[in-house]
Amino acid sequence: VDTRLAATIDLAPTIARAAGVDPGPDVDGRALQDPWEHRRVLVESWVDGPGYQAFDAVRTIDETYVAFRNGNGVLWDRTR
């Protein structure tokens, strides 16, 4: 099981590398084919509406902390 974290910014360099193209040093993200490790990933949602709240979150392998725009927050233990 691969326990590395990945984010959407990793898609472009991953696809480029799979197509045989060097994404270059200035591209955001990392190709999943390369050895690397994100220690944490920022997750954001600006959508706010009925039944859904905008939030900012930080995810690690072991935990996810979500801070809602209304001031509430929650910490999830991802090891359970």
N, C-alpha and C positions, 0 to 999 in steps of 0.2 A: 504494500500500500504506500503510495506517495503521499507524504505528509507536508509537502511544501505548500506555501500559500501562493496563489496567483491572483491577478486582478485583470480587469479588461485592458489596461495599458500594456499587458503582456501579449495580447493577441496579435498586434501588427508585427512585432519582431519574430514571434513564433511562426506566423504564416510566411514571412519573408524567408526565414531560415529553411523552412520546409520546401520552399520553392527554389532554394539554392542561391538566394540573394543575401548578401551581407547587409543587415539593417543599419550598420554604421554606429559610431559611438554617440551620436547626438539624438538618437531615437529614445523616446520614453519607454519604459518597461524593459523586460528581459525575455529572450527566447527561452521557452521551456525546455528546449533540447540542450541548453547549456547548464553547467553546474552553477547554481546560485541559490540564494535563500532570502525571501522577504521575512523579516522578523515580525513585522506588523503590516497590516493593510488598512488604509482609511476607506471607509464606506460612507457615502452621503446620499441623502434623499431630500430633495427640495419640494417634493409633492406634499401638499397639505390639503386634506379635504375630508368629506364624510367617511368615517371609519379608518382613516389613515393619518398619521402624523409625520411631519418632516423630522428628520433626525440626522445626527452625525454619529459614527461608530468607529471603533478601532477593534480590529480582529487580530488575534494572535493564534497560534496553534492551540493553546490551552484555554483562552478566554475571549469573550467578546463583550465590550462595554458599549452600550448605546445611550446617548444623551439626546433626549427629545427636546424639541424647541420650546416646549411648555415648562421646561425646568426639571422634569422627572428624568431619572436614569435607571438603567438596569444592567447588572453584570451577570453574564452567563458563564458557567464553568463548562467548557467544551470537552472535558475529560470524562464526564459521566455519560 
